[in-house]
Amino acid sequence: MLDTLDHQENHLDTLYRAMAERRFLVLTGAGISTSSGIPDYRDSEGVRRGRAPMMYQEFLATAQARRRYWARAMLGWPRVRIAQPNQAHLALATLQQRERISGLITQNVDTLHDQAGSHDVIELHGSLHRVLCLDCQQRSTRDVIQRQMEIDNPYLAEVHAVQAPDGDTLLDPTFEERFQVPRCPHCNGERLKPDVVFFGENVAPATAARAMAAVEHADGLLVVGSSLMAYSAFRLCKAMVEQGKPVIAINLGKTRGDELLQVKIEASCERLLPLLAERLGQ
């Protein structure tokens, strides 16, 4: 743990030696956004917290499942919407602007890297800020859909629910029965889906190809705040190792890829990354 100045300096030296002459690709997970107020999925042992998220197949199967999803998501969106990048996001944006990293891939759907100033971010799992119509394939901004839901469901205005990962909430099921699902502004269809990769859904082939191309062009991989339990992220670590390139992780707790890591630093990325950006900028 990053609990003393000595530990902090040792971690910083390790990262500096690895990255001073090489341009690493960075892969971020939920752990980088927790201090921005967005909960993560797993504990330090990699075990999922709370209830299981809705699966893609369940979402597609019934109107009732989509009603349940959107009722909970309507209450969860405001917290995601107001979240601000923290010092870790800002440090990575600085490293990219100075061309000290080769690129940035995120598993997160909160767009905090973009808000911090990063560019060409590969959103492995999409973005909650967009909504996709499964009928006409048109996209809408989430704020437009949110306003529609709030107008159609005023009874939820004073309801407070516990925040869960990815804009979900722990809403009492009794509040879901009356919920009016949003309709597509383009075709009036009812099958709207957040433009994210659900559990049980595959990453879009074009996105997967971009991520693998980024691995090919990088000198190494720095994993930040990810347990790597999702195969879409784990496979990037495997590919990097198969190419003989180093993989380093900054993560508080167990990862699926522990055996692949050249170095693992159990430390706060929000403290460590700004120091790394400063050191590499000298």
C-alpha positions as CSV (number, residue, x, y, z in Angstrom):
1,M,0.0,0.0,0.0
2,L,1.1,3.6,-0.6
3,D,1.2,4.5,3.1
4,T,4.6,6.1,3.5
5,L,6.8,8.5,1.6
6,D,9.4,5.7,1.2
7,H,6.9,3.4,-0.4
8,Q,5.7,6.3,-2.6
9,E,9.2,7.1,-3.8
10,N,10.0,3.4,-4.5
11,H,6.8,3.0,-6.6
12,L,7.6,6.2,-8.5
13,D,11.2,5.0,-9.2
14,T,9.9,1.7,-10.5
15,L,7.5,3.4,-12.9
16,Y,10.0,6.0,-14.0
17,R,12.6,3.3,-14.9
18,A,10.1,1.4,-16.9
19,M,8.6,4.4,-18.8
20,A,11.4,6.9,-19.1
21,E,12.6,5.5,-22.5
22,R,9.5,3.7,-23.6
23,R,6.0,4.8,-24.5
24,F,3.4,2.6,-22.7
25,L,-0.2,2.2,-23.6
26,V,-2.5,2.8,-20.6
27,L,-5.6,0.7,-19.7
28,T,-7.9,2.0,-17.0
29,G,-10.7,0.5,-15.1
30,A,-13.3,1.4,-12.5
31,G,-10.7,2.0,-9.8
32,I,-9.5,5.3,-11.4
33,S,-13.0,6.8,-11.1
34,T,-14.0,5.8,-7.5
35,S,-12.6,9.0,-6.0
36,S,-14.8,10.9,-8.6
37,G,-17.8,9.4,-6.8
38,I,-18.5,6.5,-9.2
39,P,-18.6,3.1,-7.4
40,D,-16.7,0.1,-8.7
41,Y,-17.9,-3.5,-9.3
42,R,-15.4,-5.5,-7.3
43,D,-13.6,-5.6,-3.9
44,S,-9.9,-6.0,-3.3
45,E,-10.2,-9.8,-3.9
46,G,-11.8,-9.3,-7.3
47,V,-15.3,-10.4,-5.9
48,R,-18.3,-8.6,-7.3
49,R,-20.0,-6.3,-4.9
50,G,-23.8,-6.4,-4.3
51,R,-26.3,-7.8,-6.8
52,A,-25.3,-9.0,-10.3
53,P,-25.8,-6.5,-13.1
54,M,-28.4,-6.9,-15.8
55,M,-27.2,-9.2,-18.6
56,Y,-27.5,-8.3,-22.2
57,Q,-29.8,-11.2,-23.0
58,E,-32.2,-10.3,-20.2
59,F,-32.3,-6.7,-21.4
60,L,-33.3,-7.7,-24.9
61,A,-35.7,-10.4,-23.8
62,T,-38.6,-8.4,-22.2
63,A,-40.1,-5.0,-21.9
64,Q,-40.2,-5.5,-18.1
65,A,-36.5,-5.9,-17.9
66,R,-35.9,-2.7,-19.9
67,R,-38.4,-0.9,-17.6
68,R,-36.5,-2.1,-14.6
69,Y,-33.2,-1.0,-16.1
70,W,-34.3,2.5,-17.1
71,A,-36.2,3.2,-13.8
72,R,-33.0,2.5,-11.9
73,A,-30.8,4.3,-14.4
74,M,-32.9,7.4,-14.4
75,L,-32.0,7.9,-10.7
76,G,-28.4,6.9,-11.2
77,W,-27.6,9.2,-14.1
78,P,-27.4,12.6,-12.2
79,R,-24.4,11.4,-10.2
80,V,-22.6,10.1,-13.3
81,R,-23.4,13.4,-15.1
82,I,-21.9,15.6,-12.5
83,A,-18.8,13.5,-11.8
84,Q,-15.6,15.3,-12.4
85,P,-12.1,14.0,-13.4
86,N,-9.8,13.5,-10.5
87,Q,-6.0,13.9,-10.3
88,A,-5.3,10.5,-11.9
89,H,-7.4,11.4,-15.0
90,L,-5.7,14.8,-15.3
91,A,-2.2,13.2,-14.9
92,L,-2.9,10.8,-17.8
93,A,-4.1,13.6,-20.0
94,T,-0.9,15.5,-19.2
95,L,1.2,12.4,-20.1
96,Q,-0.6,12.0,-23.4
97,Q,-0.3,15.7,-24.3
98,R,3.5,15.4,-23.7
99,E,3.6,12.2,-25.8
100,R,4.9,10.2,-22.8
101,I,2.3,7.5,-23.4
102,S,1.3,5.9,-26.7
103,G,-2.5,5.9,-26.1
104,L,-5.3,5.3,-23.7
105,I,-7.9,2.6,-23.5
106,T,-10.6,2.6,-20.8
107,Q,-13.1,0.1,-19.6
108,N,-15.1,2.9,-18.0
109,V,-18.2,4.4,-19.5
110,D,-18.1,7.7,-17.6
111,T,-16.1,9.8,-20.2
112,L,-14.0,11.3,-17.4
113,H,-10.8,10.8,-19.5
114,D,-12.3,13.0,-22.3
115,Q,-13.4,15.6,-19.7
116,A,-9.8,15.6,-18.4
117,G,-8.4,16.5,-21.8
118,S,-7.4,13.1,-23.2
119,H,-8.0,12.5,-26.9
120,D,-8.6,9.5,-29.1
121,V,-9.6,7.5,-26.0
122,I,-10.6,3.9,-27.0
123,E,-13.9,3.3,-25.0
124,L,-13.7,-0.5,-24.7
125,H,-17.2,-0.7,-23.2
126,G,-18.9,2.4,-24.7
127,S,-20.3,5.5,-23.0
128,L,-23.3,6.2,-20.7
129,H,-23.5,9.6,-22.3
130,R,-25.0,8.1,-25.5
131,V,-28.2,6.1,-26.0
132,L,-28.7,3.7,-28.9
133,C,-32.1,2.8,-30.4
134,L,-32.1,-1.0,-31.2
135,D,-34.8,-0.5,-33.8
136,C,-33.5,2.4,-36.0
137,Q,-29.8,2.3,-34.8
138,Q,-29.8,6.1,-34.3
139,R,-28.1,7.5,-31.3
140,S,-29.2,10.2,-28.9
141,T,-27.5,12.1,-26.1
142,R,-28.3,10.8,-22.6
143,D,-29.4,14.2,-21.4
144,V,-32.2,14.3,-24.0
145,I,-33.4,10.9,-22.9
146,Q,-33.0,11.8,-19.2
147,R,-35.3,14.9,-19.6
148,Q,-37.9,12.7,-21.3
149,M,-37.9,10.2,-18.5
150,E,-38.1,12.9,-15.8
151,I,-41.1,14.5,-17.5
152,D,-42.9,11.1,-18.0
153,N,-42.1,9.9,-14.4
154,P,-42.5,12.8,-12.0
155,Y,-43.4,10.4,-9.2
156,L,-39.7,9.5,-8.9
157,A,-38.5,13.1,-8.4
158,E,-38.2,12.8,-4.7
159,V,-37.1,9.1,-4.5
160,H,-33.6,8.5,-3.4
161,A,-31.8,5.2,-4.2
162,V,-28.3,3.9,-3.3
163,Q,-25.9,4.4,-6.2
164,A,-24.4,1.4,-7.9
165,P,-21.7,1.0,-10.6
166,D,-22.2,2.3,-14.1
167,G,-25.1,4.6,-13.3
168,D,-27.3,1.9,-11.7
169,T,-29.1,2.2,-8.4
170,L,-30.6,-0.1,-5.8
171,L,-34.2,0.9,-6.3
172,D,-37.2,-0.7,-4.6
173,P,-39.0,-2.8,-7.2
174,T,-42.4,-1.2,-6.2
175,F,-41.2,2.0,-7.9
176,E,-40.6,0.2,-11.2
177,E,-44.1,-0.9,-12.0
178,R,-45.5,2.5,-13.1
179,F,-42.3,3.6,-14.9
180,Q,-42.7,4.9,-18.5
181,V,-39.8,3.8,-20.6
182,P,-38.3,6.4,-22.9
183,R,-39.0,6.4,-26.6
184,C,-36.6,7.0,-29.4
185,P,-36.7,10.7,-30.6
186,H,-36.0,9.4,-34.2
187,C,-38.5,6.5,-34.6
188,N,-40.6,6.5,-31.5
189,G,-39.4,3.0,-30.7
190,E,-39.3,1.7,-27.2
191,R,-36.1,-0.4,-27.4
192,L,-33.6,2.1,-26.2
193,K,-30.3,0.9,-24.8
194,P,-27.4,2.8,-23.2
195,D,-24.5,2.8,-25.7
196,V,-22.4,0.5,-23.5
197,V,-21.4,-3.1,-23.6
198,F,-23.6,-5.0,-21.2
199,F,-22.4,-8.1,-19.3
200,G,-22.9,-11.0,-21.7
201,E,-22.5,-8.7,-24.8
202,N,-19.4,-8.6,-27.0
203,V,-17.2,-5.6,-27.6
204,A,-17.8,-4.2,-31.1
205,P,-15.3,-5.8,-33.5
206,A,-14.1,-2.4,-34.7
207,T,-13.4,-1.3,-31.1
208,A,-11.6,-4.6,-30.3
209,A,-9.5,-4.2,-33.4
210,R,-8.5,-0.6,-32.4
211,A,-7.5,-1.8,-29.0
212,M,-5.4,-4.6,-30.3
213,A,-3.7,-2.3,-32.8
214,A,-2.8,0.0,-29.9
215,V,-1.2,-2.9,-28.1
216,E,0.8,-3.7,-31.3
217,H,2.2,-0.2,-31.4
218,A,3.0,0.3,-27.7
219,D,6.3,-0.5,-25.9
220,G,4.4,-1.8,-22.8
221,L,1.1,-1.7,-20.9
222,L,0.3,0.2,-17.7
223,V,-2.9,-1.0,-16.1
224,V,-4.6,1.5,-13.8
225,G,-7.4,0.6,-11.4
226,S,-8.6,-2.6,-13.1
227,S,-9.1,-6.1,-11.7
228,L,-8.9,-7.3,-15.4
229,M,-11.8,-9.7,-14.7
230,A,-13.4,-8.7,-18.0
231,Y,-11.9,-10.8,-20.8
232,S,-11.9,-7.8,-23.1
233,A,-9.2,-6.2,-20.9
234,F,-7.4,-9.4,-19.8
235,R,-6.8,-10.4,-23.5
236,L,-4.9,-7.1,-24.0
237,C,-2.5,-8.0,-21.2
238,K,-2.1,-11.5,-22.7
239,A,-1.3,-10.1,-26.1
240,M,1.2,-7.7,-24.7
241,V,3.0,-10.5,-22.8
242,E,3.0,-12.7,-25.9
243,Q,4.7,-9.9,-27.8
244,G,7.5,-9.9,-25.1
245,K,6.5,-6.4,-23.7
246,P,6.2,-5.5,-20.0
247,V,2.8,-5.2,-18.2
248,I,2.7,-3.1,-15.0
249,A,-0.4,-2.6,-12.9
250,I,-1.3,0.1,-10.3
251,N,-4.3,-1.5,-8.5
252,L,-5.5,-1.9,-5.0
253,G,-6.1,-5.6,-4.8
254,K,-6.1,-8.8,-6.8
255,T,-6.3,-8.9,-10.6
256,R,-7.0,-11.7,-13.0
257,G,-3.7,-11.0,-14.6
258,D,-1.4,-11.1,-11.6
259,E,0.7,-13.9,-13.1
260,L,1.2,-11.8,-16.3
261,L,2.4,-8.7,-14.5
262,Q,6.1,-7.7,-14.5
263,V,5.4,-5.3,-11.6
264,K,2.3,-4.8,-9.5
265,I,2.0,-1.6,-7.4
266,E,-0.8,-1.6,-4.7
267,A,-1.1,2.1,-4.4
268,S,-3.5,5.0,-4.9
269,C,-3.4,6.0,-8.6
270,E,-4.7,9.4,-7.7
271,R,-1.6,10.1,-5.7
272,L,0.9,8.3,-7.8
273,L,0.1,9.3,-11.4
274,P,0.5,13.0,-10.8
275,L,3.9,12.4,-9.4
276,L,4.8,10.2,-12.4
277,A,3.6,12.9,-14.8
278,E,5.8,15.4,-13.0
279,R,8.9,13.1,-13.0
280,L,8.5,12.2,-16.7
281,G,8.1,15.9,-17.5
282,Q,11.5,16.8,-16.1
